[in-house]
Amino acid sequence: MARSKPRGSILPPSLAPLGLSRATAAEYVGVSVSKFDELVKDGRMPSPRRIDGRKVWHRREVDIAFDALPSDHDPINEWDEAVA
C-alpha cells in the first residue's frame, strides 16, 4: 500500500496566508509560542478569530500590533522617565 505525501500549500511562496495558526503567528513575529501567548494575554498582540473550534490570528491585525510595539529608536518621553 502506497503512503500518501503530506499535503503542501497551494499558495505561492510570495503570498502569505491571511489566517495564522498560533505557532505560525508566533514565528511570524519572531517569538516563542509561550511569549506569543503572553503578548496576547496582556493585549500587545490581538486575540484570535474562531473558525469552528480553531483559533486563527488575522495576519494584518498581527502586523498592526507588531508595528505598535515600542522600538529602541522611539524617542523617550521625559514624563514617563520622571521619578516621583
C-alpha positions as a Markdown table, in Angstrom:
| # | Residue | x | y | z |
|---|---|---|---|---|
| 1 | Met | 0.0 | 0.0 | 0.0 |
| 2 | Ala | 1.5 | 3.4 | -1.0 |
| 3 | Arg | 1.7 | 6.1 | 1.5 |
| 4 | Ser | 0.3 | 9.5 | 0.6 |
| 5 | Lys | 2.6 | 12.5 | 0.7 |
| 6 | Pro | 1.8 | 15.3 | 3.2 |
| 7 | Arg | -0.3 | 17.9 | 1.6 |
| 8 | Gly | 1.6 | 21.1 | 0.7 |
| 9 | Ser | 0.4 | 24.6 | 0.4 |
| 10 | Ile | -1.2 | 25.7 | -2.8 |
| 11 | Leu | -0.4 | 29.3 | -2.1 |
| 12 | Pro | 2.6 | 30.7 | -4.0 |
| 13 | Pro | 5.5 | 31.5 | -1.7 |
| 14 | Ser | 5.1 | 35.2 | -2.3 |
| 15 | Leu | 1.5 | 35.1 | -0.8 |
| 16 | Ala | 1.3 | 34.8 | 3.0 |
| 17 | Pro | -1.9 | 33.3 | 4.3 |
| 18 | Leu | -4.4 | 35.7 | 5.9 |
| 19 | Gly | -5.1 | 33.4 | 8.9 |
| 20 | Leu | -2.2 | 32.2 | 11.0 |
| 21 | Ser | -2.1 | 29.4 | 13.5 |
| 22 | Arg | -0.8 | 30.2 | 16.9 |
| 23 | Ala | 2.6 | 28.7 | 16.2 |
| 24 | Thr | 2.8 | 30.4 | 12.8 |
| 25 | Ala | 1.8 | 33.8 | 14.3 |
| 26 | Ala | 4.5 | 33.4 | 17.0 |
| 27 | Glu | 7.1 | 32.6 | 14.3 |
| 28 | Tyr | 5.8 | 35.4 | 12.1 |
| 29 | Val | 6.6 | 38.0 | 14.9 |
| 30 | Gly | 9.8 | 36.2 | 15.9 |
| 31 | Val | 9.0 | 34.9 | 19.3 |
| 32 | Ser | 8.3 | 31.6 | 21.0 |
| 33 | Val | 4.8 | 30.3 | 21.3 |
| 34 | Ser | 4.8 | 30.9 | 25.1 |
| 35 | Lys | 6.0 | 34.5 | 24.6 |
| 36 | Phe | 3.3 | 35.0 | 21.9 |
| 37 | Asp | 0.7 | 33.7 | 24.4 |
| 38 | Glu | 1.9 | 36.2 | 27.0 |
| 39 | Leu | 1.7 | 39.0 | 24.4 |
| 40 | Val | -1.9 | 38.0 | 23.6 |
| 41 | Lys | -2.8 | 37.8 | 27.2 |
| 42 | Asp | -1.5 | 41.3 | 28.0 |
| 43 | Gly | -3.0 | 42.8 | 24.9 |
| 44 | Arg | 0.1 | 43.5 | 23.0 |
| 45 | Met | -1.0 | 41.0 | 20.3 |
| 46 | Pro | -4.5 | 40.6 | 19.1 |
| 47 | Ser | -6.9 | 37.9 | 20.2 |
| 48 | Pro | -7.6 | 35.1 | 17.7 |
| 49 | Arg | -10.6 | 34.7 | 15.4 |
| 50 | Arg | -12.6 | 31.5 | 15.8 |
| 51 | Ile | -13.3 | 29.2 | 12.9 |
| 52 | Asp | -15.4 | 26.5 | 14.4 |
| 53 | Gly | -13.2 | 25.2 | 17.2 |
| 54 | Arg | -10.0 | 26.5 | 15.7 |
| 55 | Lys | -8.2 | 29.7 | 16.8 |
| 56 | Val | -6.7 | 31.7 | 13.9 |
| 57 | Trp | -4.9 | 35.0 | 14.1 |
| 58 | His | -5.6 | 37.6 | 11.4 |
| 59 | Arg | -2.2 | 38.4 | 9.8 |
| 60 | Arg | -3.0 | 42.1 | 9.3 |
| 61 | Glu | -4.0 | 42.5 | 12.9 |
| 62 | Val | -0.8 | 40.9 | 14.0 |
| 63 | Asp | 1.1 | 43.3 | 11.7 |
| 64 | Ile | -0.7 | 46.3 | 13.3 |
| 65 | Ala | 0.0 | 45.1 | 16.8 |
| 66 | Phe | 3.7 | 44.4 | 16.0 |
| 67 | Asp | 4.1 | 47.9 | 14.5 |
| 68 | Ala | 2.7 | 49.4 | 17.7 |
| 69 | Leu | 5.3 | 47.7 | 19.9 |
| 70 | Pro | 8.0 | 50.0 | 21.2 |
| 71 | Ser | 11.2 | 50.4 | 19.3 |
| 72 | Asp | 14.7 | 51.1 | 20.5 |
| 73 | His | 14.6 | 54.1 | 18.2 |
| 74 | Asp | 11.4 | 55.6 | 19.7 |
| 75 | Pro | 12.0 | 58.9 | 21.5 |
| 76 | Ile | 11.9 | 58.7 | 25.3 |
| 77 | Asn | 9.0 | 60.6 | 26.8 |
| 78 | Glu | 10.5 | 62.6 | 29.7 |
| 79 | Trp | 7.2 | 62.3 | 31.5 |
| 80 | Asp | 7.5 | 58.5 | 31.5 |
| 81 | Glu | 11.0 | 58.8 | 32.9 |
| 82 | Ala | 10.1 | 61.2 | 35.8 |
| 83 | Val | 10.6 | 59.8 | 39.3 |
| 84 | Ala | 8.1 | 61.0 | 41.9 |
